[in-house]
Amino acid sequence: MSSSAPSRRGGTALEMALLLLLVVIAIVVAEGIGIRSLPITSSMTITVLPLVFAVLLTMILGIPAWRKGILRRVYSARNVGFSGAFLIIIMLPLMARYGADVAPRLGEIVSIGWVFLLQELGNLGTVVLGLPVALMLGLRRHAIGSTLGLGREGELAYISEKYTLNSDPGRGVLSMYLMGTLFGALFFSVVAPILLGTGLDVRALAIASGMGSASMMTASSSTLAAQVPQLQDTIVSYAAASQLLTSFIGTYTMVFLAVPLQRALYNLFMRGKDRLPASGMATTAHPANSVTGGRSVPTASELFAPHRYTMFMGVLLLSLVLVLFTQQMKLWVNPGSTPITLLTLGGLVALWLFALLGIVVGDLMTLSRVPLLRDFPVLGWVSLVSLAGCLAWGGFVDAIGGVDFLSLTTPILAFAGVSVADRLVDLSKTSWKIAITAVFVFLGTYVGSALLAQFGLSVAGS
């Protein structure tokens, strides 16, 4: 018994070391390739960022049929589980960076705040554009789950409570969740510059990037920032502000606007062949219940256990060390990129602090009886804590500005590729009809939001 325990610990340490080695290799390869521009037409260019190469590499190497030899240890169940469970923690420094980017432009954002509210209606584009396509393909009630939104946690919770995940709508939302998890970031990193080439205002596209998914928002806004580097700060701050707003009111937009609209359109298109009842609307579920299968919210003693915070602090430190390595890798490839100075190190410390404080605030709010506070994601709390800190002292803004923005994204997407490795098998079970529907759902929310934001900006004279 005693001899097997050290052996297990040694095996765990080896597997974790192999995972980190894979992430480092992915960063080296992705940053070595660098930013690549692919001209589509004389006026339209797609910019492919290192984050795309990072996620593609770790996804491709994770294909189950290829997991032989050392790759079997790299993509062990423990490593894939770690990447999935802690991806949100690894992402928190980026969320803190978004808060710091919003702070200097808060007055400008507030002055056109109604534009951000208006573009929220664009999220109904998932229903307006996606539902007719899904029904034409013959999806029927699978379309209810697959077109209510981007298939993120809010839609999972709603469909789970109203229909259960074993129903046709449940299978539809799970399939959309899978498509978004695997390909959402890649999709928006390609579509964003294409739409920019059509003449849409880059600020409108930045506002539309805050669609409720941190990875999709990051891919879209990062690509736009690379396309229009002189407006990088504006793009990132607008996307972050929009993301925060979506986090606050996205669930209510879904329940009170998207659900009734979807019901009306479904009944109209089905012409009596099937009908959704108007009664029985589900109440909003806590996101934790959609993951835990209905278990109660954790107690205060569970939330604030010392070992839990020790783990969070360690993972945050790991994330920032990889960011620092990525920034150095960028310097080796392009000496003209953001230099590493004492200000950079101070910025990394500030990001670590804001991320940790955001976790604490999020845990405290989990105990709240106010649904809006209880259900608000930790990603949003980290951004708000960072925003408050940067408004209180401008030195935080200067320090965090010394951390290269794109260097924060590549490690995240490398871990994301590992986290979805086991879901690649499930993709083969997903109907091609869902894949086509996903394209129109993604386009519906992004294009709809961008058009409304463009209209709002033109009315505001901005």
Secondary structure, DSSP 8 states (H G I E B T S, - for coil): -TTHHHHHHHHHHHHHHHHHHHHHHHHHHHHHH--EEEEEETTEEEEE-HHHHHHHHHHHHT-GGG--THHHHHT-HHHHHHHHHHHHHHHHHHHHHHHHHHGGGHHHHHHTHHHHHHHHGGGGHHHHHHHHHHHHTT-TTHHHHHSSSS--HHHHHHHHHHH-TTSHHHHHHHHHHHHHHHHHHHHHHHHHHHHHHTT--HHHHHHHT-SS-HHHHHHHHHHHHHHSGGGHHHHHHHHHHHHHHHHHHHHHHIIIIIHHHHHHHHHHHHTTSS---SS-------HHHHHHTS-----HHHHT-HHHHHHHHHHHHHHHHHHHHHHHHHHHH-TTS----HHHHHHHHHHHHHHHHHHHHHHHHHT-S-HHHHSS-HHHHHHHHHHHHHHH-HHHHHHHHTS-TGGGTHHHHHHHHHHTTTHHHHHTTS-HHHHHHHHHHHHHHHHHHHHHHHHHHHHHT-
